[in-house]
């Protein structure tokens, strides 16, 4: 059985928080515990914050969509935006052994998303970035 919702948000950090709340409620409504959904909520927070802060660079007129799908054995989350093309999978992994002072800014959020989820993919279609992540369910 597939259950899915799609929501649209303004590209603001307040709306990122609202999107995370919607995802939590969606998961809870489908019997997914907070412990099980936490990695996906954190992934959404990181991906959407990147859209707001780096994709739209704080412009208030930007928007992003979140598509949430509960499959029998996994949760899927897709974040879609019309910001300039950016493939987070091409970002080099951060040097976690370097001191904080020597590390460039950025890259930790995408690294975290990769560590938290089973699958991540990117595509650019019709002027939009699409990032899809999947988290298996026990």
VMD Tcl script that builds the backbone (N, CA, C; Angstrom):
set m [mol new atoms 414]
animate dup $m
set s [atomselect $m all]
$s set {name element resname resid chain x y z} {
  {N N UNK 1 A 0.850 -1.186 0.000}
  {CA C UNK 1 A 0.000 0.000 0.000}
  {C C UNK 1 A 0.891 1.243 0.000}
  {N N UNK 2 A 0.596 2.197 -0.860}
  {CA C UNK 2 A 1.366 3.436 -0.951}
  {C C UNK 2 A 0.505 4.588 -0.437}
  {N N UNK 3 A 1.095 5.381 0.440}
  {CA C UNK 3 A 0.419 6.571 0.951}
  {C C UNK 3 A 1.338 7.752 0.688}
  {N N UNK 4 A 0.766 8.852 0.177}
  {CA C UNK 4 A 1.602 9.969 -0.267}
  {C C UNK 4 A 0.889 11.288 -0.041}
  {N N UNK 5 A 1.688 12.306 0.323}
  {CA C UNK 5 A 1.179 13.677 0.340}
  {C C UNK 5 A 2.232 14.585 -0.289}
  {N N UNK 6 A 1.771 15.695 -0.818}
  {CA C UNK 6 A 2.645 16.705 -1.410}
  {C C UNK 6 A 2.269 18.046 -0.817}
  {N N UNK 7 A 3.283 18.792 -0.393}
  {CA C UNK 7 A 3.051 20.113 0.201}
  {C C UNK 7 A 4.020 21.116 -0.398}
  {N N UNK 8 A 3.580 22.361 -0.442}
  {CA C UNK 8 A 4.360 23.472 -0.986}
  {C C UNK 8 A 4.655 24.450 0.145}
  {N N UNK 9 A 5.886 24.969 0.185}
  {CA C UNK 9 A 6.303 25.865 1.261}
  {C C UNK 9 A 7.065 27.058 0.697}
  {N N UNK 10 A 6.966 28.190 1.388}
  {CA C UNK 10 A 7.805 29.347 1.078}
  {C C UNK 10 A 9.225 29.014 1.522}
  {N N UNK 11 A 10.203 29.535 0.818}
  {CA C UNK 11 A 11.603 29.244 1.118}
  {C C UNK 11 A 12.096 30.110 2.275}
  {N N UNK 12 A 11.598 29.790 3.479}
  {CA C UNK 12 A 12.039 30.459 4.698}
  {C C UNK 12 A 12.373 29.379 5.726}
  {N N UNK 13 A 13.200 29.727 6.694}
  {CA C UNK 13 A 13.549 28.748 7.725}
  {C C UNK 13 A 12.346 28.374 8.585}
  {N N UNK 14 A 11.416 29.316 8.779}
  {CA C UNK 14 A 10.181 28.984 9.496}
  {C C UNK 14 A 9.397 27.904 8.758}
  {N N UNK 15 A 9.363 28.005 7.442}
  {CA C UNK 15 A 8.637 27.018 6.650}
  {C C UNK 15 A 9.370 25.686 6.613}
  {N N UNK 16 A 10.697 25.704 6.721}
  {CA C UNK 16 A 11.449 24.455 6.840}
  {C C UNK 16 A 10.988 23.718 8.101}
  {N N UNK 17 A 10.857 24.460 9.186}
  {CA C UNK 17 A 10.371 23.881 10.437}
  {C C UNK 17 A 8.953 23.338 10.275}
  {N N UNK 18 A 8.103 24.085 9.576}
  {CA C UNK 18 A 6.731 23.625 9.321}
  {C C UNK 18 A 6.727 22.343 8.486}
  {N N UNK 19 A 7.617 22.274 7.481}
  {CA C UNK 19 A 7.704 21.072 6.648}
  {C C UNK 19 A 8.102 19.870 7.492}
  {N N UNK 20 A 9.027 20.064 8.416}
  {CA C UNK 20 A 9.436 18.974 9.314}
  {C C UNK 20 A 8.275 18.526 10.190}
  {N N UNK 21 A 7.465 19.481 10.659}
  {CA C UNK 21 A 6.282 19.135 11.454}
  {C C UNK 21 A 5.299 18.306 10.639}
  {N N UNK 22 A 5.089 18.689 9.383}
  {CA C UNK 22 A 4.179 17.942 8.511}
  {C C UNK 22 A 4.700 16.519 8.309}
  {N N UNK 23 A 6.005 16.378 8.108}
  {CA C UNK 23 A 6.581 15.044 7.930}
  {C C UNK 23 A 6.409 14.201 9.194}
  {N N UNK 24 A 6.642 14.792 10.352}
  {CA C UNK 24 A 6.449 14.062 11.615}
  {C C UNK 24 A 5.000 13.560 11.734}
  {N N UNK 25 A 4.048 14.443 11.451}
  {CA C UNK 25 A 2.630 14.082 11.530}
  {C C UNK 25 A 2.279 13.005 10.509}
  {N N UNK 26 A 2.834 13.130 9.304}
  {CA C UNK 26 A 2.598 12.139 8.255}
  {C C UNK 26 A 3.082 10.769 8.718}
  {N N UNK 27 A 4.288 10.735 9.253}
  {CA C UNK 27 A 4.854 9.462 9.717}
  {C C UNK 27 A 4.036 8.890 10.864}
  {N N UNK 28 A 3.714 9.718 11.828}
  {CA C UNK 28 A 2.925 9.266 12.975}
  {C C UNK 28 A 1.584 8.716 12.514}
  {N N UNK 29 A 0.958 9.379 11.557}
  {CA C UNK 29 A -0.333 8.939 11.040}
  {C C UNK 29 A -0.276 7.617 10.312}
  {N N UNK 30 A 0.937 7.189 9.927}
  {CA C UNK 30 A 1.095 5.912 9.232}
  {C C UNK 30 A 1.816 4.885 10.105}
  {N N UNK 31 A 1.798 5.126 11.425}
  {CA C UNK 31 A 2.332 4.142 12.346}
  {C C UNK 31 A 3.846 4.066 12.409}
  {N N UNK 32 A 4.512 5.099 11.933}
  {CA C UNK 32 A 5.974 5.130 11.978}
  {C C UNK 32 A 6.377 5.902 13.235}
  {N N UNK 33 A 7.161 5.271 14.083}
  {CA C UNK 33 A 7.537 5.894 15.350}
  {C C UNK 33 A 8.473 7.086 15.124}
  {N N UNK 34 A 8.543 7.931 16.143}
  {CA C UNK 34 A 9.441 9.089 16.078}
  {C C UNK 34 A 10.891 8.642 15.921}
  {N N UNK 35 A 11.279 7.573 16.587}
  {CA C UNK 35 A 12.644 7.053 16.450}
  {C C UNK 35 A 12.922 6.610 15.019}
  {N N UNK 36 A 11.933 5.981 14.389}
  {CA C UNK 36 A 12.110 5.522 13.012}
  {C C UNK 36 A 12.146 6.690 12.032}
  {N N UNK 37 A 11.334 7.715 12.261}
  {CA C UNK 37 A 11.240 8.822 11.306}
  {C C UNK 37 A 12.308 9.894 11.521}
  {N N UNK 38 A 12.965 9.904 12.684}
  {CA C UNK 38 A 13.923 10.963 13.011}
  {C C UNK 38 A 14.982 11.185 11.922}
  {N N UNK 39 A 15.626 10.133 11.377}
  {CA C UNK 39 A 16.629 10.388 10.336}
  {C C UNK 39 A 16.064 11.101 9.111}
  {N N UNK 40 A 14.833 10.769 8.741}
  {CA C UNK 40 A 14.229 11.399 7.574}
  {C C UNK 40 A 13.864 12.851 7.870}
  {N N UNK 41 A 13.394 13.133 9.064}
  {CA C UNK 41 A 13.080 14.508 9.458}
  {C C UNK 41 A 14.359 15.346 9.440}
  {N N UNK 42 A 15.434 14.792 9.955}
  {CA C UNK 42 A 16.710 15.505 9.945}
  {C C UNK 42 A 17.202 15.721 8.516}
  {N N UNK 43 A 17.025 14.722 7.656}
  {CA C UNK 43 A 17.404 14.871 6.245}
  {C C UNK 43 A 16.598 15.982 5.587}
  {N N UNK 44 A 15.287 16.028 5.853}
  {CA C UNK 44 A 14.453 17.098 5.305}
  {C C UNK 44 A 14.938 18.458 5.790}
  {N N UNK 45 A 15.221 18.558 7.079}
  {CA C UNK 45 A 15.687 19.832 7.628}
  {C C UNK 45 A 16.963 20.293 6.930}
  {N N UNK 46 A 17.904 19.395 6.728}
  {CA C UNK 46 A 19.172 19.743 6.077}
  {C C UNK 46 A 18.965 20.123 4.607}
  {N N UNK 47 A 18.203 19.312 3.884}
  {CA C UNK 47 A 17.989 19.577 2.457}
  {C C UNK 47 A 17.225 20.882 2.232}
  {N N UNK 48 A 16.146 21.080 2.981}
  {CA C UNK 48 A 15.338 22.286 2.802}
  {C C UNK 48 A 16.095 23.538 3.251}
  {N N UNK 49 A 16.861 23.446 4.333}
  {CA C UNK 49 A 17.659 24.590 4.774}
  {C C UNK 49 A 18.695 24.953 3.716}
  {N N UNK 50 A 19.267 23.949 3.048}
  {CA C UNK 50 A 20.198 24.243 1.950}
  {C C UNK 50 A 19.495 24.972 0.812}
  {N N UNK 51 A 18.281 24.567 0.507}
  {CA C UNK 51 A 17.511 25.252 -0.544}
  {C C UNK 51 A 17.305 26.717 -0.163}
  {N N UNK 52 A 16.882 26.954 1.073}
  {CA C UNK 52 A 16.602 28.320 1.536}
  {C C UNK 52 A 17.873 29.158 1.562}
  {N N UNK 53 A 18.912 28.639 2.218}
  {CA C UNK 53 A 20.114 29.431 2.457}
  {C C UNK 53 A 21.051 29.537 1.262}
  {N N UNK 54 A 21.166 28.461 0.481}
  {CA C UNK 54 A 22.135 28.452 -0.605}
  {C C UNK 54 A 21.479 28.509 -1.978}
  {N N UNK 55 A 20.374 27.778 -2.146}
  {CA C UNK 55 A 19.700 27.785 -3.442}
  {C C UNK 55 A 19.072 29.130 -3.757}
  {N N UNK 56 A 18.243 29.594 -2.843}
  {CA C UNK 56 A 17.566 30.876 -3.039}
  {C C UNK 56 A 18.312 32.038 -2.392}
  {N N UNK 57 A 19.355 31.730 -1.633}
  {CA C UNK 57 A 20.198 32.741 -0.973}
  {C C UNK 57 A 19.372 33.729 -0.151}
  {N N UNK 58 A 18.364 33.186 0.547}
  {CA C UNK 58 A 17.555 34.007 1.440}
  {C C UNK 58 A 16.472 34.822 0.759}
  {N N UNK 59 A 16.312 34.695 -0.561}
  {CA C UNK 59 A 15.231 35.419 -1.253}
  {C C UNK 59 A 13.889 34.914 -0.738}
  {N N UNK 60 A 13.022 35.817 -0.398}
  {CA C UNK 60 A 11.732 35.451 0.187}
  {C C UNK 60 A 10.729 34.940 -0.850}
  {N N UNK 61 A 10.985 35.129 -2.127}
  {CA C UNK 61 A 10.015 34.725 -3.149}
  {C C UNK 61 A 10.191 33.279 -3.609}
  {N N UNK 62 A 11.193 32.569 -3.095}
  {CA C UNK 62 A 11.406 31.185 -3.488}
  {C C UNK 62 A 10.401 30.250 -2.835}
  {N N UNK 63 A 10.232 29.071 -3.419}
  {CA C UNK 63 A 9.333 28.053 -2.878}
  {C C UNK 63 A 10.009 26.699 -3.020}
  {N N UNK 64 A 9.588 25.765 -2.194}
  {CA C UNK 64 A 10.028 24.388 -2.353}
  {C C UNK 64 A 8.852 23.470 -2.056}
  {N N UNK 65 A 8.886 22.317 -2.687}
  {CA C UNK 65 A 7.854 21.305 -2.477}
  {C C UNK 65 A 8.462 20.127 -1.725}
  {N N UNK 66 A 7.635 19.469 -0.952}
  {CA C UNK 66 A 8.040 18.246 -0.266}
  {C C UNK 66 A 6.995 17.183 -0.587}
  {N N UNK 67 A 7.471 16.086 -1.133}
  {CA C UNK 67 A 6.608 14.934 -1.419}
  {C C UNK 67 A 7.006 13.833 -0.444}
  {N N UNK 68 A 6.060 13.335 0.304}
  {CA C UNK 68 A 6.302 12.314 1.316}
  {C C UNK 68 A 5.528 11.064 0.933}
  {N N UNK 69 A 6.225 9.931 0.937}
  {CA C UNK 69 A 5.600 8.672 0.563}
  {C C UNK 69 A 5.949 7.616 1.593}
  {N N UNK 70 A 4.935 6.913 2.060}
  {CA C UNK 70 A 5.120 5.798 2.987}
  {C C UNK 70 A 4.828 4.522 2.206}
  {N N UNK 71 A 5.871 3.745 1.942}
  {CA C UNK 71 A 5.743 2.463 1.279}
  {C C UNK 71 A 5.636 1.378 2.356}
  {N N UNK 72 A 5.420 0.159 1.960}
  {CA C UNK 72 A 5.316 -0.918 2.944}
  {C C UNK 72 A 6.614 -1.113 3.720}
  {N N UNK 73 A 7.760 -0.870 3.068}
  {CA C UNK 73 A 9.034 -1.161 3.718}
  {C C UNK 73 A 9.992 0.036 3.769}
  {N N UNK 74 A 9.514 1.228 3.424}
  {CA C UNK 74 A 10.406 2.387 3.405}
  {C C UNK 74 A 9.614 3.689 3.415}
  {N N UNK 75 A 10.300 4.736 3.816}
  {CA C UNK 75 A 9.784 6.103 3.687}
  {C C UNK 75 A 10.587 6.791 2.602}
  {N N UNK 76 A 9.900 7.539 1.736}
  {CA C UNK 76 A 10.597 8.329 0.725}
  {C C UNK 76 A 10.237 9.790 0.905}
  {N N UNK 77 A 11.219 10.625 0.640}
  {CA C UNK 77 A 11.066 12.060 0.754}
  {C C UNK 77 A 11.702 12.688 -0.469}
  {N N UNK 78 A 10.954 13.560 -1.143}
  {CA C UNK 78 A 11.502 14.283 -2.286}
  {C C UNK 78 A 11.354 15.769 -2.027}
  {N N UNK 79 A 12.457 16.492 -2.188}
  {CA C UNK 79 A 12.471 17.942 -2.050}
  {C C UNK 79 A 12.704 18.513 -3.443}
  {N N UNK 80 A 11.819 19.420 -3.865}
  {CA C UNK 80 A 11.862 19.993 -5.206}
  {C C UNK 80 A 11.907 21.506 -5.086}
  {N N UNK 81 A 12.813 22.122 -5.862}
  {CA C UNK 81 A 12.906 23.584 -5.838}
  {C C UNK 81 A 13.299 24.094 -7.213}
  {N N UNK 82 A 13.070 25.390 -7.431}
  {CA C UNK 82 A 13.388 26.027 -8.708}
  {C C UNK 82 A 14.621 26.918 -8.602}
  {N N UNK 83 A 15.445 26.683 -7.597}
  {CA C UNK 83 A 16.699 27.431 -7.446}
  {C C UNK 83 A 17.665 27.001 -8.553}
  {N N UNK 84 A 18.796 27.696 -8.699}
  {CA C UNK 84 A 19.779 27.264 -9.694}
  {C C UNK 84 A 20.167 25.798 -9.491}
  {N N UNK 85 A 20.533 25.153 -10.580}
  {CA C UNK 85 A 20.891 23.738 -10.534}
  {C C UNK 85 A 22.004 23.501 -9.523}
  {N N UNK 86 A 21.788 22.482 -8.684}
  {CA C UNK 86 A 22.809 22.074 -7.726}
  {C C UNK 86 A 22.605 20.610 -7.397}
  {N N UNK 87 A 23.614 19.812 -7.735}
  {CA C UNK 87 A 23.569 18.391 -7.437}
  {C C UNK 87 A 24.366 18.139 -6.162}
  {N N UNK 88 A 23.696 17.902 -5.046}
  {CA C UNK 88 A 24.416 17.708 -3.790}
  {C C UNK 88 A 25.301 16.465 -3.805}
  {N N UNK 89 A 25.024 15.521 -4.697}
  {CA C UNK 89 A 25.824 14.308 -4.760}
  {C C UNK 89 A 27.208 14.560 -5.347}
  {N N UNK 90 A 27.378 15.694 -6.027}
  {CA C UNK 90 A 28.681 16.045 -6.575}
  {C C UNK 90 A 29.551 16.792 -5.574}
  {N N UNK 91 A 28.977 17.171 -4.444}
  {CA C UNK 91 A 29.753 17.864 -3.418}
  {C C UNK 91 A 30.745 16.880 -2.805}
  {N N UNK 92 A 32.011 17.284 -2.671}
  {CA C UNK 92 A 32.974 16.360 -2.079}
  {C C UNK 92 A 32.666 16.126 -0.608}
  {N N UNK 93 A 32.969 14.948 -0.121}
  {CA C UNK 93 A 32.729 14.704 1.298}
  {C C UNK 93 A 33.633 15.590 2.146}
  {N N UNK 94 A 33.142 16.029 3.290}
  {CA C UNK 94 A 33.974 16.889 4.131}
  {C C UNK 94 A 35.136 16.096 4.741}
  {N N UNK 95 A 36.226 16.782 4.997}
  {CA C UNK 95 A 37.368 16.173 5.659}
  {C C UNK 95 A 37.121 16.236 7.160}
  {N N UNK 96 A 36.567 15.183 7.698}
  {CA C UNK 96 A 36.200 15.173 9.111}
  {C C UNK 96 A 37.405 15.070 10.038}
  {N N UNK 97 A 38.563 14.757 9.457}
  {CA C UNK 97 A 39.781 14.686 10.269}
  {C C UNK 97 A 40.453 16.048 10.414}
  {N N UNK 98 A 40.100 16.987 9.540}
  {CA C UNK 98 A 40.696 18.328 9.611}
  {C C UNK 98 A 40.113 19.087 10.803}
  {N N UNK 99 A 40.882 20.023 11.320}
  {CA C UNK 99 A 40.365 20.843 12.417}
  {C C UNK 99 A 39.240 21.723 11.898}
  {N N UNK 100 A 38.389 22.149 12.777}
  {CA C UNK 100 A 37.243 22.974 12.382}
  {C C UNK 100 A 37.719 24.251 11.682}
  {N N UNK 101 A 38.809 24.815 12.139}
  {CA C UNK 101 A 39.328 26.048 11.540}
  {C C UNK 101 A 39.791 25.835 10.101}
  {N N UNK 102 A 40.225 24.604 9.779}
  {CA C UNK 102 A 40.759 24.313 8.449}
  {C C UNK 102 A 39.706 23.802 7.472}
  {N N UNK 103 A 38.514 23.521 7.948}
  {CA C UNK 103 A 37.462 23.002 7.067}
  {C C UNK 103 A 36.759 24.140 6.350}
  {N N UNK 104 A 36.459 23.953 5.050}
  {CA C UNK 104 A 35.629 24.960 4.384}
  {C C UNK 104 A 34.199 24.893 4.908}
  {N N UNK 105 A 33.492 25.987 4.798}
  {CA C UNK 105 A 32.093 26.019 5.232}
  {C C UNK 105 A 31.259 25.201 4.259}
  {N N UNK 106 A 30.330 24.444 4.798}
  {CA C UNK 106 A 29.401 23.689 3.965}
  {C C UNK 106 A 29.817 22.238 3.800}
  {N N UNK 107 A 28.877 21.464 3.288}
  {CA C UNK 107 A 29.126 20.071 2.982}
  {C C UNK 107 A 28.721 19.093 4.069}
  {N N UNK 108 A 28.613 19.556 5.303}
  {CA C UNK 108 A 28.272 18.637 6.390}
  {C C UNK 108 A 26.826 18.154 6.295}
  {N N UNK 109 A 25.912 19.038 5.876}
  {CA C UNK 109 A 24.503 18.659 5.776}
  {C C UNK 109 A 24.285 17.537 4.778}
  {N N UNK 110 A 24.871 17.655 3.594}
  {CA C UNK 110 A 24.732 16.614 2.572}
  {C C UNK 110 A 25.393 15.327 3.059}
  {N N UNK 111 A 26.543 15.448 3.701}
  {CA C UNK 111 A 27.221 14.271 4.258}
  {C C UNK 111 A 26.312 13.573 5.272}
  {N N UNK 112 A 25.675 14.356 6.121}
  {CA C UNK 112 A 24.774 13.802 7.129}
  {C C UNK 112 A 23.598 13.079 6.476}
  {N N UNK 113 A 23.015 13.691 5.447}
  {CA C UNK 113 A 21.888 13.067 4.746}
  {C C UNK 113 A 22.317 11.725 4.161}
  {N N UNK 114 A 23.517 11.685 3.575}
  {CA C UNK 114 A 24.021 10.427 3.012}
  {C C UNK 114 A 24.163 9.354 4.089}
  {N N UNK 115 A 24.587 9.755 5.277}
  {CA C UNK 115 A 24.794 8.798 6.359}
  {C C UNK 115 A 23.468 8.311 6.954}
  {N N UNK 116 A 22.447 9.157 6.935}
  {CA C UNK 116 A 21.180 8.848 7.587}
  {C C UNK 116 A 20.224 8.018 6.736}
  {N N UNK 117 A 20.385 8.065 5.427}
  {CA C UNK 117 A 19.411 7.433 4.545}
  {C C UNK 117 A 20.044 6.284 3.766}
  {N N UNK 118 A 19.188 5.411 3.271}
  {CA C UNK 118 A 19.650 4.256 2.510}
  {C C UNK 118 A 19.987 4.644 1.075}
  {N N UNK 119 A 19.271 5.603 0.545}
  {CA C UNK 119 A 19.374 5.933 -0.884}
  {C C UNK 119 A 19.173 7.430 -1.050}
  {N N UNK 120 A 19.979 8.037 -1.906}
  {CA C UNK 120 A 19.788 9.439 -2.261}
  {C C UNK 120 A 20.062 9.583 -3.749}
  {N N UNK 121 A 19.203 10.341 -4.408}
  {CA C UNK 121 A 19.423 10.594 -5.839}
  {C C UNK 121 A 19.027 12.021 -6.167}
  {N N UNK 122 A 19.632 12.535 -7.245}
  {CA C UNK 122 A 19.368 13.901 -7.699}
  {C C UNK 122 A 19.053 13.852 -9.185}
  {N N UNK 123 A 18.130 14.722 -9.572}
  {CA C UNK 123 A 17.890 14.954 -11.001}
  {C C UNK 123 A 17.436 16.388 -11.183}
  {N N UNK 124 A 17.693 16.916 -12.359}
  {CA C UNK 124 A 17.241 18.255 -12.743}
  {C C UNK 124 A 16.227 18.047 -13.849}
  {N N UNK 125 A 15.014 18.528 -13.649}
  {CA C UNK 125 A 13.956 18.347 -14.639}
  {C C UNK 125 A 13.116 19.611 -14.719}
  {N N UNK 126 A 12.907 20.092 -15.920}
  {CA C UNK 126 A 12.050 21.250 -16.190}
  {C C UNK 126 A 12.378 22.429 -15.279}
  {N N UNK 127 A 13.683 22.705 -15.125}
  {CA C UNK 127 A 14.123 23.856 -14.349}
  {C C UNK 127 A 14.039 23.676 -12.842}
  {N N UNK 128 A 13.878 22.442 -12.375}
  {CA C UNK 128 A 13.759 22.177 -10.944}
  {C C UNK 128 A 14.794 21.144 -10.483}
  {N N UNK 129 A 15.294 21.359 -9.278}
  {CA C UNK 129 A 16.127 20.367 -8.604}
  {C C UNK 129 A 15.196 19.391 -7.896}
  {N N UNK 130 A 15.495 18.109 -8.007}
  {CA C UNK 130 A 14.748 17.059 -7.319}
  {C C UNK 130 A 15.751 16.221 -6.537}
  {N N UNK 131 A 15.606 16.181 -5.231}
  {CA C UNK 131 A 16.435 15.315 -4.402}
  {C C UNK 131 A 15.499 14.330 -3.713}
  {N N UNK 132 A 15.758 13.058 -3.947}
  {CA C UNK 132 A 14.944 11.982 -3.385}
  {C C UNK 132 A 15.800 11.183 -2.418}
  {N N UNK 133 A 15.291 10.966 -1.213}
  {CA C UNK 133 A 15.959 10.118 -0.238}
  {C C UNK 133 A 15.004 9.026 0.225}
  {N N UNK 134 A 15.587 7.870 0.561}
  {CA C UNK 134 A 14.767 6.741 1.011}
  {C C UNK 134 A 15.357 6.203 2.317}
  {N N UNK 135 A 14.471 5.910 3.235}
  {CA C UNK 135 A 14.848 5.355 4.531}
  {C C UNK 135 A 14.083 4.054 4.721}
  {N N UNK 136 A 14.795 2.920 4.875}
  {CA C UNK 136 A 14.087 1.655 5.064}
  {C C UNK 136 A 13.371 1.614 6.410}
  {N N UNK 137 A 12.287 0.881 6.450}
  {CA C UNK 137 A 11.550 0.651 7.698}
  {C C UNK 137 A 11.743 -0.797 8.105}
  {N N UNK 138 A 11.851 -1.049 9.420}
  {CA C UNK 138 A 12.011 -2.443 9.863}
  {C C UNK 138 A 10.744 -3.247 9.610}
}
mol reanalyze $m
mol bondsrecalc $m
mol representation Tube
mol addrep $m
